[in-house]
Amino acid sequence: MSFETAGEFLAELKKEFRGKEEEIVKVAELRRIEQRGKTIKEFVQEFKRAVRESRYEGRPSIEEFKWGINRTARQDL
């Protein structure tokens, strides 16, 4: 790609990455979710909601889930 001006480059950059900030925030939220005092059912519901909102699926979400549950439950996995 070739750009005549810095303005053209910035316009293309913004077009390419528009909306990614929100997705990044949602993924960060997913990574911060912890079970702590919640029941496993409450944790699963919260985790599923965050996955849907972040569009973060597949293997990474499994790893994030494992790290979010309590240590005792994690040892059983």
C-alpha positions as CSV (number, residue, x, y, z in Angstrom):
1,M,0.0,0.0,0.0
2,S,1.1,3.5,-0.7
3,F,-0.2,6.7,0.8
4,E,0.2,10.2,-0.5
5,T,-0.2,11.8,3.0
6,A,-0.1,10.9,6.6
7,G,-3.8,11.8,6.7
8,E,-4.6,9.1,4.2
9,F,-2.5,6.6,6.2
10,L,-4.3,7.5,9.5
11,A,-7.7,7.3,7.8
12,E,-6.9,3.8,6.5
13,L,-5.6,2.8,9.9
14,K,-8.8,4.0,11.7
15,K,-10.9,2.2,9.1
16,E,-9.0,-1.1,9.7
17,F,-9.1,-1.0,13.5
18,R,-12.5,0.6,14.2
19,G,-14.3,-1.2,16.9
20,K,-11.3,-3.2,18.1
21,E,-10.9,-1.1,21.3
22,E,-14.2,-2.3,22.6
23,E,-13.3,-5.9,21.8
24,I,-9.9,-5.5,23.6
25,V,-11.7,-4.1,26.7
26,K,-14.1,-7.1,26.7
27,V,-11.2,-9.6,26.4
28,A,-9.5,-7.9,29.3
29,E,-12.7,-8.2,31.4
30,L,-12.9,-11.9,30.6
31,R,-9.4,-12.4,31.9
32,R,-10.2,-10.6,35.1
33,I,-13.2,-12.7,36.0
34,E,-12.7,-14.9,39.1
35,Q,-15.0,-17.2,40.9
36,R,-14.0,-16.2,44.4
37,G,-17.1,-16.4,46.6
38,K,-19.5,-17.2,43.7
39,T,-21.0,-20.6,43.2
40,I,-19.7,-22.4,40.1
41,K,-23.1,-21.8,38.5
42,E,-22.8,-18.1,39.0
43,F,-19.3,-18.1,37.7
44,V,-20.2,-20.0,34.6
45,Q,-23.0,-17.6,33.8
46,E,-20.8,-14.6,34.2
47,F,-18.0,-16.2,32.2
48,K,-20.4,-17.1,29.3
49,R,-21.8,-13.6,29.2
50,A,-18.2,-12.2,29.0
51,V,-17.3,-14.7,26.2
52,R,-20.3,-13.7,24.2
53,E,-19.6,-10.0,24.6
54,S,-15.9,-10.3,23.8
55,R,-16.3,-12.7,20.8
56,Y,-13.4,-14.5,22.4
57,E,-13.9,-18.2,21.7
58,G,-12.2,-21.6,21.4
59,R,-9.1,-22.8,23.2
60,P,-8.2,-19.4,24.8
61,S,-11.6,-19.2,26.6
62,I,-11.1,-22.6,28.1
63,E,-7.7,-21.5,29.5
64,E,-9.2,-18.3,30.9
65,F,-12.1,-20.3,32.5
66,K,-9.6,-22.7,34.2
67,W,-7.7,-19.7,35.7
68,G,-10.9,-18.0,36.8
69,I,-12.2,-20.8,39.0
70,N,-11.1,-21.4,42.6
71,R,-7.8,-23.1,43.1
72,T,-9.4,-26.2,44.7
73,A,-11.8,-26.7,41.8
74,R,-8.9,-26.1,39.3
75,Q,-6.9,-28.9,40.8
76,D,-9.8,-31.3,39.9
77,L,-9.6,-30.4,36.2
